[in-house]
């Protein structure tokens, strides 16, 4: 399947219509002097961006100072996309229709044309850029005790990557020397982010910590490996700063009684929670619920704390996530269950998410005192439409991203048909076991492959149990499997059990598929020669781009 065939099958758009391309003729490549008027000039402030190595749409930057009273003065500076994308324009109409950028491993289907997303809107290093800034005074307990919102102009000091920031925090002397002028700032940011994280945990925010697949492609988009991408402290700095800015903006606009597109996460369905609770009992865990079957986010987090570091951690965390409602957009402020937040919206990524652009326009309307009754009525209707459209397009985009990842992972695993792997059981169904390798590749062991007995599905406890032997297969159990079939078109990966039928308890999953099983004969793609390394194009799944904001 070609890339163009794939996006067409998903109803996604590649090229922009001619009407949009024509409109781009008026977009400047640099910030005109006249656009700076009446903005707060922050160009002398030490402001940095922190993103992935290959990110080109840089929509957020951060600053931090320590105040005389010991509090942190955090600045979150977001690209002022609304300055360039005028309401009702051809660009705006197309952005509304797309509603989100779609990240397909090494390709991006942007919400906005690259002249905007990678150009004048992107907070590229050491150039003037227009922004909306949210300054927050944060005390030592992580509370926002004061804040200020303004239109601004910035010039970032450095374009940092998660990798470089993590190296500095880990004490790498070479990287520390290269960025010695901002090293103290980074350590202060890490300290502030940790305080914000502790505050969230204390109020009951659920802290999922899933590793993510990182797919390595060559210059022809052929998969070379599938690896784990671990979320580290450098990622969490930006994540915490974006979360607190989103929350602050939502609370502010709500208290003004103005319309807004909120990001909401509703209370979980009681039936799903009851089913999840029954599964936990098999693992020796108890989920606290109310008499009505409702659960608090803090109680869910308590389960995550109990399973941390255990073999079943990832499997149980995944099932917990599936038992929750899906987050979505709404014109009503219904709170965010997962974050244990009463007010929440998306403000920090207007280059790639339409709801953020709507929020920016409302903030700018408030700043310029443009909201009268007529405008408020219009915004109420528009926020409802934007919330519905954005929720629908987000589901479409996320499914497409997962499907493309699955397709490429299946394509990669074709190289290893006939090889054995250690894995763990990620899910149990009435038709078999879904198992996961250490590099996060998943596949199916169909029930017909469990040939030593007749297996019956215990749907309450998520167990396949042998009728005669009593052998059990349950979530989190380790086992060894052989890869027998791969269907790339359907993204199906099929395994069969190896060795004794009873799941093993003392095997370990391979850290890397290539390392565990070796390369196929004649495959030079994993060569460590400098020439090949320069040709290899490493591209990670963009889910952390979604995650951080």
SULZIQUI-V935912 format. One record per residue. RES is the residue in one letter. SS is DSSP state (alpha for helix, beta for strand, coil for the rest). Layout:
((RES SS) (RES SS))
This chain:
((X coil) (X coil) (X alpha) (X alpha) (X alpha) (X alpha) (X alpha) (X alpha) (X alpha) (X coil) (X coil) (X coil) (X coil) (X coil) (X coil) (X coil) (X coil) (X alpha) (X alpha) (X alpha) (X alpha) (X alpha) (X alpha) (X alpha) (X alpha) (X alpha) (X coil) (X coil) (X coil) (X coil) (X coil) (X coil) (X alpha) (X alpha) (X alpha) (X alpha) (X coil) (X coil) (X coil) (X beta) (X beta) (X coil) (X coil) (X coil) (X coil) (X coil) (X coil) (X beta) (X beta) (X beta) (X beta) (X coil) (X coil) (X coil) (X coil) (X coil) (X coil) (X coil) (X coil) (X beta) (X beta) (X beta) (X beta) (X beta) (X beta) (X beta) (X coil) (X coil) (X coil) (X coil) (X coil) (X beta) (X beta) (X beta) (X beta) (X beta) (X beta) (X beta) (X beta) (X coil) (X alpha) (X alpha) (X alpha) (X coil) (X coil) (X coil) (X coil) (X coil) (X coil) (X alpha) (X alpha) (X alpha) (X alpha) (X alpha) (X alpha) (X alpha) (X alpha) (X alpha) (X coil) (X beta) (X coil) (X beta) (X beta) (X beta) (X coil) (X coil) (X beta) (X beta) (X beta) (X coil) (X coil) (X coil) (X coil) (X alpha) (X alpha) (X alpha) (X alpha) (X alpha) (X alpha) (X alpha) (X coil) (X coil) (X coil) (X coil) (X coil) (X coil) (X coil) (X beta) (X beta) (X beta) (X beta) (X beta) (X beta) (X beta) (X beta) (X beta) (X beta) (X beta) (X coil) (X coil) (X coil) (X coil) (X coil) (X beta) (X beta) (X beta) (X beta) (X beta) (X beta) (X beta) (X beta) (X beta) (X beta) (X beta) (X beta) (X coil) (X coil) (X beta) (X beta) (X beta) (X beta) (X alpha) (X alpha) (X alpha) (X alpha) (X alpha) (X alpha) (X alpha) (X alpha) (X coil) (X coil) (X coil) (X alpha) (X alpha) (X alpha) (X alpha) (X alpha) (X alpha) (X coil) (X alpha) (X alpha) (X alpha) (X alpha) (X alpha) (X alpha) (X alpha) (X alpha) (X alpha) (X alpha) (X alpha) (X alpha) (X alpha) (X alpha) (X alpha) (X alpha) (X alpha) (X alpha) (X alpha) (X alpha) (X alpha) (X alpha) (X alpha) (X alpha) (X coil) (X coil) (X coil) (X coil) (X coil) (X coil) (X coil) (X coil) (X beta) (X beta) (X beta) (X beta) (X beta) (X beta) (X coil) (X coil) (X coil) (X coil) (X coil) (X beta) (X beta) (X beta) (X beta) (X beta) (X beta) (X beta) (X coil) (X coil) (X coil) (X alpha) (X alpha) (X alpha) (X alpha) (X alpha) (X alpha) (X alpha) (X alpha) (X alpha) (X alpha) (X alpha) (X alpha) (X alpha) (X alpha) (X alpha) (X alpha) (X alpha) (X alpha) (X alpha) (X alpha) (X alpha) (X alpha) (X alpha) (X coil) (X coil) (X coil) (X coil) (X coil) (X coil) (X beta) (X beta) (X beta) (X beta) (X coil) (X coil) (X coil) (X coil) (X alpha) (X alpha) (X alpha) (X alpha) (X alpha) (X alpha) (X alpha) (X alpha) (X alpha) (X alpha) (X alpha) (X alpha) (X alpha) (X coil) (X coil) (X coil) (X coil) (X coil) (X coil) (X coil) (X coil) (X coil) (X coil) (X coil) (X coil) (X coil) (X coil) (X alpha) (X alpha) (X alpha) (X alpha) (X alpha) (X alpha) (X alpha) (X alpha) (X alpha) (X alpha) (X alpha) (X coil) (X coil) (X coil) (X coil) (X coil) (X alpha) (X alpha) (X alpha) (X alpha) (X alpha) (X alpha) (X alpha) (X alpha) (X alpha) (X alpha) (X alpha) (X coil) (X coil) (X coil) (X coil) (X beta) (X beta) (X beta) (X coil) (X coil) (X coil) (X coil) (X coil) (X beta) (X coil) (X coil) (X coil) (X coil) (X beta) (X coil) (X coil) (X coil) (X beta) (X coil) (X coil) (X coil) (X coil) (X coil) (X coil) (X coil) (X beta) (X alpha) (X alpha) (X alpha) (X alpha) (X alpha) (X alpha) (X alpha) (X alpha) (X alpha) (X alpha) (X alpha) (X alpha) (X alpha) (X alpha) (X coil) (X coil) (X coil) (X coil) (X coil) (X alpha) (X alpha) (X alpha) (X alpha) (X alpha) (X alpha) (X alpha) (X alpha) (X alpha) (X alpha) (X alpha) (X alpha) (X alpha) (X alpha) (X alpha) (X alpha) (X alpha) (X alpha) (X alpha) (X alpha) (X alpha) (X alpha) (X alpha) (X alpha) (X alpha) (X alpha) (X alpha) (X alpha) (X alpha) (X alpha) (X alpha) (X alpha) (X alpha) (X alpha) (X alpha) (X alpha) (X alpha) (X alpha) (X alpha) (X alpha) (X alpha) (X alpha) (X alpha) (X alpha) (X coil) (X coil) (X coil) (X beta) (X beta) (X beta) (X beta) (X beta) (X beta) (X beta) (X beta) (X beta) (X beta) (X coil) (X coil) (X beta) (X beta) (X beta) (X beta) (X beta) (X coil) (X coil) (X coil) (X coil) (X coil) (X beta) (X beta) (X beta) (X beta) (X beta) (X alpha) (X alpha) (X alpha) (X coil) (X coil) (X coil) (X coil) (X coil) (X beta) (X beta) (X beta) (X beta) (X coil) (X coil) (X coil) (X coil) (X beta) (X beta) (X beta) (X beta) (X coil) (X coil) (X coil) (X coil) (X coil) (X beta) (X beta) (X beta) (X coil) (X coil) (X coil) (X beta) (X beta) (X beta) (X beta) (X beta) (X beta) (X beta) (X beta) (X beta) (X beta) (X coil) (X coil) (X coil) (X coil) (X beta) (X beta) (X beta) (X beta) (X beta) (X beta) (X coil) (X coil) (X coil) (X coil) (X coil) (X coil) (X beta) (X coil) (X coil) (X coil) (X coil) (X coil) (X coil) (X coil) (X coil) (X alpha) (X alpha) (X alpha) (X alpha) (X alpha) (X coil) (X coil) (X coil) (X coil) (X coil) (X coil) (X coil) (X coil) (X coil) (X coil) (X coil) (X coil) (X alpha) (X alpha) (X alpha) (X alpha) (X alpha) (X alpha) (X coil) (X beta) (X beta) (X coil) (X coil) (X coil) (X coil) (X alpha) (X alpha) (X alpha) (X alpha) (X alpha) (X coil) (X coil))
